[in-house]
Amino acid sequence: MGKRLKRNLLPKSQIFRKKKKNNISQQSQILGLGPKFIESVQLALHNDDLIHVRKMMEGLSEYGQAKLIESLNHSDRTKLVQILGDKFNPEVLPELNDVVQEQVIETLPEKQIVKIANELNSDEVVEILEHLDEDEQESIIQKLEPELQYQVQSSLAYPEDSAGRIMSREFVSIPDWWSVKEAKEFLLKNEELPDDFYNIFLTDEKFHPTGQISLDKLLRAKPSEALFDIMDGEIVPIDVLTDQEEVAHMFREYGWHSAVVADNRGHLIGVININDVVDVIHAEVSEDIMHLSGTEEGDVYRSVFSIFKSRIAWLITNLVATILAASVVKEFQEVIAQISVLAVLMPIVASMGGTTGNQTLAVVVRALATKELNSSNTIRMIIKEFLVGVNNGMVFALLIGAITYVWFPDYRMISLIIAIAMLMTLAIASLSGILIPLMLNKFKVDPAVSSGVFLVAITDCGGFFIFLGLAKLFLFR
């Protein structure tokens, strides 16, 4: 990475570096990371062939090395990191899955973690340290280079999942009153510029962000022109406390490639780039999908006991919902005992209700996450989903009614009962699929995490109650 940048002494300027990633090289090298290559590494590890292991690792990019480490089991992974020792590439650590990253950090001595951190960008160091407990964090932070120490401490002081946590402090900022000539001379002469940068951020005399200029525009501008006159309009600073999901939404809404982050005084303190937002979107989408089923993204790398602990709470919650549904059935056990056909048919109603509710739930959770569902269209969305449920209910009521009529010709009345129950259950399920996440979202509870449990309880209990209740009403008058 080269030596860490020091603050530039020119007035109102800050120069930072940004990690360079050669995507083409990574893609070409990762293609060679097939089963045979992984088996060769495993064999070398088992034979303690240190030279061969190191040689194979050196032939991979940072991304390739990360994928190799992730593909190994826990014991081989630990052994590989120990073999590499001081040769462990610092750039590999940020590329690892969070769970694997924690496992690797546990393997490394504190001295090496400090060495690795001093070679990384501040946002990468923050990402690594936030997995550690407070005592370990503080011990490592105190040993970092002074500038990095200040940056990391400042970032960790912001709430988790906020703009302050994901922002990069590696950017180029210069005064907006400079001329194009001064800016070009500054960029050409300064040897501590970032490896990759595409925009230059401008500030006023109070270090408030005023605009930005892309490199291609700067290169085409006349030397005498002032930066203020050719900057790409006013920019909208992101408050440092803004939630990262909101940041991702703003990037999508406004088509940004980068955005500045400002503190409560309006001072420029960091930059969020599109690659940071891609990471956020991936993390949030993966988290929501996994939470809907009570799992976690890193389960593929966790131990059996760790996965067991993370999933058992969800399973217990679902058990409670299932017991509630069973208690509804219990109230009608005499009815079922007299007409056993009801026991055959009642799971159909509850299952269709659950499937219908989950369809609506998936649409609504996504709409809430992308801000497509708001106060102006909520009522319309509720009505629309309810009507969809009613339409589905009518179609499947006719289908299941006809099937039951043919299937159980001796119980023709039941075909009407199950048709009515199907219509009512699907309508209620659609309504529940939108109202549940809306209410949870209103009370600041993540609808992706909790909606499924409530929906299962309502559709199962409701489906059984409606079907068996109608059967008792019509057949035992």
C-alpha positions as CSV (number, residue, x, y, z in Angstrom):
1,M,0.0,0.0,0.0
2,G,2.9,2.3,0.5
3,K,3.4,4.6,3.5
4,R,0.5,6.2,5.2
5,L,-0.3,9.7,4.0
6,K,0.3,12.7,6.2
7,R,-1.9,15.8,6.2
8,N,-0.9,18.2,3.5
9,L,0.4,21.6,4.6
10,L,-1.3,23.6,1.9
11,P,-4.2,25.8,3.1
12,K,-7.6,24.1,3.4
13,S,-6.4,20.9,1.7
14,Q,-6.5,17.3,2.7
15,I,-4.9,14.6,0.7
16,F,-5.7,10.9,1.2
17,R,-5.1,7.7,-0.6
18,K,-7.5,5.1,-1.8
19,K,-6.8,1.4,-2.2
20,K,-6.3,0.3,-5.8
21,K,-8.1,-2.7,-7.0
22,N,-7.4,-4.3,-10.4
23,N,-10.7,-6.0,-11.1
24,I,-9.5,-7.5,-14.4
25,S,-6.5,-9.1,-12.8
26,Q,-8.6,-10.4,-9.9
27,Q,-11.1,-12.0,-12.3
28,S,-8.5,-13.6,-14.4
29,Q,-6.6,-15.0,-11.4
30,I,-9.7,-16.2,-9.5
31,L,-10.5,-18.4,-12.6
32,G,-7.5,-20.5,-11.7
33,L,-8.8,-21.1,-8.2
34,G,-10.6,-24.4,-9.0
35,P,-11.0,-27.6,-7.0
36,K,-7.6,-29.0,-8.1
37,F,-5.8,-25.8,-6.9
38,I,-7.6,-25.9,-3.6
39,E,-6.8,-29.5,-3.1
40,S,-3.1,-28.8,-3.9
41,V,-3.1,-26.2,-1.1
42,Q,-4.8,-28.5,1.3
43,L,-2.3,-31.3,0.5
44,A,0.6,-28.9,1.0
45,L,-0.9,-27.8,4.4
46,H,-1.3,-31.4,5.6
47,N,2.3,-32.1,4.5
48,D,3.6,-29.0,6.2
49,D,5.1,-27.9,2.8
50,L,5.5,-24.2,3.8
51,I,7.4,-23.2,0.7
52,H,4.8,-24.6,-1.7
53,V,2.0,-23.0,0.3
54,R,3.6,-19.6,0.2
55,K,4.4,-19.9,-3.5
56,M,0.9,-20.7,-4.4
57,M,-0.5,-17.9,-2.3
58,E,1.9,-15.4,-3.9
59,G,0.4,-16.3,-7.3
60,L,-3.0,-15.1,-6.3
61,S,-4.5,-11.6,-6.1
62,E,-5.8,-10.3,-2.8
63,Y,-9.3,-11.3,-3.9
64,G,-8.1,-14.7,-4.9
65,Q,-6.3,-15.3,-1.6
66,A,-9.4,-14.3,0.3
67,K,-11.6,-16.8,-1.7
68,L,-9.0,-19.5,-1.1
69,I,-9.0,-18.8,2.7
70,E,-12.8,-18.9,2.7
71,S,-12.9,-22.2,0.8
72,L,-10.8,-24.0,3.5
73,N,-12.2,-25.5,6.6
74,H,-11.5,-23.8,10.0
75,S,-8.4,-25.9,10.9
76,D,-6.8,-25.5,7.4
77,R,-7.6,-21.9,7.4
78,T,-5.9,-21.4,10.8
79,K,-2.9,-23.3,9.7
80,L,-2.6,-21.3,6.5
81,V,-2.6,-18.0,8.3
82,Q,0.0,-19.3,10.7
83,I,2.2,-20.5,7.9
84,L,2.0,-17.1,6.1
85,G,2.9,-15.3,9.3
86,D,4.4,-11.8,8.5
87,K,3.8,-12.6,4.8
88,F,0.1,-12.4,5.2
89,N,-1.1,-9.7,2.8
90,P,-2.9,-6.9,4.7
91,E,-5.2,-6.3,1.7
92,V,-6.6,-9.8,2.0
93,L,-8.3,-9.1,5.3
94,P,-11.0,-6.6,4.1
95,E,-11.9,-8.9,1.3
96,L,-12.9,-11.8,3.6
97,N,-16.4,-12.6,4.7
98,D,-17.1,-11.1,8.1
99,V,-17.3,-14.4,9.9
100,V,-14.0,-15.7,8.3
101,Q,-12.4,-12.3,9.0
102,E,-13.2,-12.7,12.7
103,Q,-11.7,-16.2,12.7
104,V,-8.5,-14.9,11.0
105,I,-8.2,-12.0,13.4
106,E,-8.4,-14.5,16.3
107,T,-5.5,-16.4,14.8
108,L,-3.2,-13.3,14.4
109,P,-1.2,-11.9,17.2
110,E,-2.0,-8.4,18.2
111,K,1.3,-7.0,16.9
112,Q,0.5,-8.3,13.4
113,I,-3.0,-6.9,13.6
114,V,-1.6,-3.5,14.3
115,K,0.9,-3.8,11.4
116,I,-1.9,-4.8,9.1
117,A,-4.1,-2.0,10.2
118,N,-1.4,0.6,9.6
119,E,-1.3,-0.5,6.0
120,L,-5.1,-0.2,5.4
121,N,-7.5,2.7,4.9
122,S,-9.3,4.0,7.9
123,D,-12.8,2.6,6.9
124,E,-11.3,-0.8,6.4
125,V,-9.7,-0.7,9.8
126,V,-13.0,0.3,11.4
127,E,-14.7,-2.6,9.7
128,I,-12.1,-5.0,11.1
129,L,-12.1,-3.5,14.7
130,E,-15.8,-3.3,15.1
131,H,-15.9,-7.1,15.3
132,L,-13.6,-7.1,18.4
133,D,-14.7,-6.3,22.0
134,E,-14.0,-2.9,23.5
135,D,-10.8,-3.9,25.3
136,E,-9.2,-5.4,22.2
137,Q,-10.3,-2.4,20.1
138,E,-8.7,0.0,22.5
139,S,-5.5,-1.9,22.8
140,I,-5.0,-2.0,19.1
141,I,-6.1,1.6,18.5
142,Q,-3.5,2.9,21.0
143,K,-0.7,1.3,18.9
144,L,-1.8,2.7,15.5
145,E,-0.1,5.6,13.8
146,P,-1.3,8.9,15.2
147,E,-3.3,10.0,12.1
148,L,-4.9,6.7,11.6
149,Q,-5.7,6.4,15.3
150,Y,-7.6,9.7,15.2
151,Q,-9.5,8.7,12.1
152,V,-10.5,5.3,13.5
153,Q,-11.5,6.6,16.9
154,S,-13.6,9.3,15.2
155,S,-15.4,6.7,13.0
156,L,-16.0,4.2,15.8
157,A,-17.7,7.0,17.8
158,Y,-20.5,7.1,15.2
159,P,-23.4,4.7,15.5
160,E,-23.1,1.3,13.7
161,D,-24.6,1.3,10.2
162,S,-24.4,5.1,10.0
163,A,-22.7,7.1,7.2
164,G,-19.9,7.9,9.7
165,R,-19.0,4.2,9.9
166,I,-18.9,3.5,6.1
167,M,-17.4,6.8,4.9
168,S,-13.8,6.9,3.7
169,R,-11.4,9.5,4.9
170,E,-9.2,8.9,1.9
171,F,-10.1,11.7,-0.6
172,V,-8.8,14.8,-2.3
173,S,-10.1,18.2,-1.2
174,I,-8.9,21.6,-2.3
175,P,-10.2,25.2,-1.9
176,D,-12.8,26.3,-4.4
177,W,-11.1,29.7,-5.0
178,W,-8.1,28.1,-6.6
179,S,-7.6,28.3,-10.4
180,V,-7.4,25.4,-12.7
181,K,-3.7,25.9,-13.1
182,E,-3.1,25.8,-9.3
183,A,-5.2,22.7,-9.0
184,K,-3.3,20.9,-11.8
185,E,0.1,21.9,-10.4
186,F,-1.0,20.6,-7.0
187,L,-2.1,17.3,-8.4
188,L,1.1,16.8,-10.5
189,K,3.6,17.7,-7.8
190,N,2.0,16.0,-4.8
191,E,3.4,12.4,-4.4
192,E,0.9,11.3,-1.8
193,L,-2.2,11.4,-3.8
194,P,-4.7,8.4,-3.7
195,D,-3.9,5.5,-6.0
196,D,-7.4,5.9,-7.6
197,F,-9.6,9.0,-7.6
198,Y,-12.0,10.5,-10.1
199,N,-13.4,13.5,-8.4
200,I,-11.9,16.5,-6.5
201,F,-14.0,17.9,-3.7
202,L,-14.1,21.7,-3.2
203,T,-14.5,23.6,0.0
204,D,-15.0,27.2,1.1
205,E,-12.8,29.1,3.6
206,K,-14.8,27.4,6.5
207,F,-14.2,23.9,5.0
208,H,-17.8,23.5,4.0
209,P,-18.2,21.4,0.9
210,T,-19.3,23.6,-2.1
211,G,-19.0,21.3,-5.1
212,Q,-16.9,18.8,-7.0
213,I,-15.0,18.5,-10.2
214,S,-14.4,15.4,-12.2
215,L,-10.8,14.8,-13.5
216,D,-11.8,14.9,-17.1
217,K,-13.5,18.2,-16.7
218,L,-10.5,19.6,-14.9
219,L,-8.2,18.4,-17.7
220,R,-10.3,20.2,-20.4
221,A,-10.6,23.5,-18.5
222,K,-8.6,26.6,-19.3
223,P,-5.8,27.3,-16.8
224,S,-7.1,30.7,-15.9
225,E,-10.6,29.6,-14.9
226,A,-11.5,29.4,-11.3
227,L,-12.6,26.1,-9.9
228,F,-15.7,27.7,-8.4
229,D,-16.9,28.7,-11.9
230,I,-16.5,25.2,-13.4
231,M,-17.5,22.9,-10.5
232,D,-20.3,20.5,-11.1
233,G,-23.0,22.5,-9.3
234,E,-23.9,22.4,-5.6
235,I,-23.5,19.1,-3.8
236,V,-25.8,17.6,-1.1
237,P,-23.8,16.6,1.9
238,I,-24.9,13.5,3.8
239,D,-25.2,13.9,7.5
240,V,-22.7,11.8,9.3
241,L,-25.5,10.1,11.4
242,T,-27.6,9.1,8.4
243,D,-28.4,5.4,8.3
244,Q,-26.5,3.4,5.7
245,E,-29.7,2.2,4.1
246,E,-30.9,5.8,3.6
247,V,-27.4,6.5,2.1
248,A,-27.9,3.7,-0.4
249,H,-31.3,5.0,-1.3
250,M,-29.9,8.5,-1.9
251,F,-27.3,7.1,-4.3
252,R,-29.9,5.2,-6.2
253,E,-32.3,8.1,-6.3
254,Y,-29.8,10.7,-7.4
255,G,-27.5,8.5,-9.5
256,W,-24.4,9.5,-7.4
257,H,-21.0,8.0,-7.9
258,S,-19.7,9.6,-4.7
259,A,-21.0,11.9,-2.0
260,V,-19.5,14.0,0.8
261,V,-20.2,13.5,4.4
262,A,-20.5,16.4,6.8
263,D,-20.6,16.7,10.6
264,N,-23.1,18.8,12.6
265,R,-21.1,21.9,11.8
266,G,-21.3,21.3,8.1
267,H,-17.6,20.5,7.8
268,L,-16.4,18.0,5.2
269,I,-15.1,15.0,7.1
270,G,-15.4,12.1,4.6
271,V,-16.5,10.7,1.3
272,I,-18.8,7.7,0.5
273,N,-18.0,6.1,-2.9
274,I,-20.2,3.9,-5.0
275,N,-18.2,0.8,-4.1
276,D,-19.0,1.4,-0.4
277,V,-22.7,1.6,-1.3
278,V,-22.6,-1.6,-3.3
279,D,-21.2,-3.3,-0.2
280,V,-24.0,-1.8,1.9
281,I,-26.7,-2.9,-0.5
282,H,-25.2,-6.4,-0.7
283,A,-25.0,-6.6,3.1
284,E,-28.5,-5.3,3.7
285,V,-30.2,-7.4,1.1
286,S,-28.4,-10.6,2.3
287,E,-29.3,-9.7,5.9
288,D,-33.0,-9.2,5.1
289,I,-33.2,-12.4,3.0
290,M,-31.5,-14.4,5.8
291,H,-33.6,-12.9,8.6
292,L,-36.8,-13.8,6.8
293,S,-35.8,-17.4,7.4
294,G,-34.1,-17.0,10.7
295,T,-30.6,-17.6,9.4
296,E,-27.4,-15.4,9.0
297,E,-25.2,-14.7,6.0
298,G,-22.1,-16.2,7.4
299,D,-23.6,-19.5,8.4
300,V,-21.7,-21.3,5.7
301,Y,-18.5,-20.5,7.6
302,R,-19.7,-20.9,11.2
303,S,-19.3,-23.9,13.4
304,V,-22.2,-26.3,14.1
305,F,-22.7,-24.9,17.6
306,S,-22.6,-21.3,16.5
307,I,-25.3,-21.9,13.8
308,F,-27.3,-23.9,16.4
309,K,-27.3,-20.9,18.8
310,S,-28.3,-18.4,16.2
311,R,-31.2,-20.4,14.8
312,I,-32.7,-21.9,17.9
313,A,-34.3,-18.6,19.0
314,W,-36.1,-18.3,15.6
315,L,-37.3,-22.0,15.8
316,I,-38.6,-21.5,19.3
317,T,-40.6,-18.4,18.2
318,N,-42.0,-20.5,15.3
319,L,-42.8,-23.3,17.7
320,V,-44.9,-20.8,19.8
321,A,-46.8,-19.8,16.6
322,T,-47.4,-23.4,15.7
323,I,-48.7,-24.2,19.2
324,L,-51.1,-21.3,18.9
325,A,-52.4,-22.8,15.6
326,A,-52.6,-26.3,17.2
327,S,-54.6,-24.8,20.1
328,V,-57.1,-23.5,17.6
329,V,-57.4,-27.0,16.1
330,K,-57.8,-28.5,19.6
331,E,-61.0,-26.5,20.1
332,F,-62.5,-28.3,17.1
333,Q,-61.3,-31.8,17.8
334,E,-64.8,-33.1,18.4
335,V,-65.9,-31.8,15.0
336,I,-62.8,-33.4,13.3
337,A,-63.4,-36.7,15.1
338,Q,-66.9,-36.9,13.6
339,I,-65.9,-35.8,10.1
340,S,-62.3,-36.9,9.4
341,V,-62.4,-35.4,6.0
342,L,-61.9,-32.0,7.7
343,A,-58.4,-33.1,8.9
344,V,-57.4,-33.9,5.3
345,L,-58.6,-30.5,3.9
346,M,-57.7,-28.0,6.6
347,P,-53.9,-27.9,5.9
348,I,-54.7,-26.8,2.3
349,V,-56.5,-23.6,3.5
350,A,-53.7,-22.7,6.0
351,S,-50.9,-23.4,3.5
352,M,-52.5,-21.3,0.7
353,G,-53.0,-18.5,3.2
354,G,-49.3,-18.6,4.3
355,T,-48.1,-18.6,0.7
356,T,-50.4,-15.7,-0.2
357,G,-49.3,-13.7,2.8
358,N,-45.6,-14.3,2.1
359,Q,-46.0,-13.0,-1.5
360,T,-47.4,-9.8,-0.2
361,L,-44.9,-9.7,2.6
362,A,-41.9,-10.0,0.2
363,V,-43.3,-7.1,-2.0
364,V,-43.9,-4.8,1.0
365,V,-40.6,-5.4,2.8
366,R,-38.7,-4.6,-0.4
367,A,-40.9,-1.5,-1.0
368,L,-40.1,-0.3,2.5
369,A,-36.4,-0.9,2.0
370,T,-36.3,1.0,-1.3
371,K,-38.6,3.8,-0.1
372,E,-41.1,2.9,-2.8
373,L,-43.8,2.6,-0.1
374,N,-44.5,5.9,1.7
375,S,-47.2,7.9,3.3
376,S,-48.6,9.1,-0.1
377,N,-49.3,5.6,-1.5
378,T,-49.8,3.4,1.6
379,I,-53.6,3.4,1.6
380,R,-53.6,2.7,-2.2
381,M,-51.2,-0.2,-1.7
382,I,-53.3,-1.7,1.2
383,I,-56.4,-1.6,-0.9
384,K,-54.6,-3.0,-4.0
385,E,-53.1,-6.0,-2.1
386,F,-56.5,-6.7,-0.4
387,L,-58.2,-6.8,-3.8
388,V,-55.4,-9.1,-5.1
389,G,-56.1,-11.4,-2.2
390,V,-59.8,-11.3,-2.9
391,N,-59.3,-12.1,-6.6
392,N,-56.9,-14.9,-5.8
393,G,-59.4,-16.1,-3.2
394,M,-62.2,-16.3,-5.7
395,V,-60.1,-18.2,-8.2
396,F,-58.8,-20.8,-5.7
397,A,-62.2,-21.0,-3.9
398,L,-63.7,-22.3,-7.2
399,L,-60.8,-24.6,-7.8
400,I,-60.7,-26.2,-4.3
401,G,-64.5,-26.3,-4.2
402,A,-64.6,-28.3,-7.4
403,I,-61.8,-30.6,-6.4
404,T,-63.4,-31.3,-3.0
405,Y,-66.8,-31.9,-4.7
406,V,-65.2,-34.6,-6.9
407,W,-62.8,-35.9,-4.2
408,F,-65.4,-36.4,-1.5
409,P,-68.8,-36.8,-3.2
410,D,-70.4,-37.9,0.1
411,Y,-69.6,-34.5,1.7
412,R,-70.8,-32.0,-0.9
413,M,-71.5,-29.4,1.7
414,I,-67.8,-29.3,2.6
415,S,-66.9,-28.2,-0.9
416,L,-68.9,-25.0,-0.3
417,I,-67.4,-24.6,3.2
418,I,-63.8,-24.9,2.0
419,A,-64.5,-22.5,-0.9
420,I,-65.7,-19.8,1.5
421,A,-62.8,-20.5,3.9
422,M,-60.3,-20.2,1.0
423,L,-61.7,-16.8,-0.1
424,M,-61.7,-15.4,3.4
425,T,-58.3,-16.8,4.3
426,L,-56.5,-15.5,1.2
427,A,-58.1,-12.0,1.6
428,I,-57.0,-11.9,5.3
429,A,-53.5,-13.2,4.4
430,S,-53.0,-10.5,1.8
431,L,-54.1,-7.8,4.2
432,S,-51.9,-9.2,7.0
433,G,-48.9,-9.4,4.6
434,I,-49.0,-5.6,4.2
435,L,-50.3,-4.4,7.6
436,I,-47.8,-6.4,9.7
437,P,-44.6,-5.0,8.2
438,L,-46.1,-1.5,8.1
439,M,-46.9,-1.6,11.8
440,L,-43.5,-3.0,12.7
441,N,-41.8,-0.4,10.6
442,K,-43.8,2.3,12.3
443,F,-42.5,1.1,15.7
444,K,-38.9,1.0,14.4
445,V,-38.8,-2.8,14.3
446,D,-37.1,-4.3,11.2
447,P,-40.0,-5.9,9.3
448,A,-37.7,-8.3,7.6
449,V,-36.8,-9.9,10.9
450,S,-40.1,-10.1,12.7
451,S,-42.9,-10.1,10.0
452,G,-42.7,-13.8,9.1
453,V,-43.4,-15.0,12.6
454,F,-46.5,-12.9,13.0
455,L,-47.7,-13.8,9.5
456,V,-47.4,-17.5,10.2
457,A,-49.4,-17.2,13.4
458,I,-52.2,-15.2,11.7
459,T,-52.5,-17.3,8.5
460,D,-52.3,-20.7,10.3
461,C,-54.6,-19.8,13.2
462,G,-56.9,-17.8,10.9
463,G,-57.1,-20.5,8.3
464,F,-57.8,-23.3,10.7
465,F,-60.4,-21.2,12.7
466,I,-62.3,-20.0,9.6
467,F,-62.4,-23.5,8.0
468,L,-63.3,-25.5,11.1
469,G,-65.5,-22.8,12.4
470,L,-67.6,-22.7,9.2
471,A,-67.7,-26.5,9.3
472,K,-69.1,-26.5,12.8
473,L,-71.6,-23.8,11.9
474,F,-73.0,-25.4,8.8
475,L,-72.7,-29.1,9.6
476,F,-73.7,-29.2,13.2
477,R,-76.6,-26.8,13.4
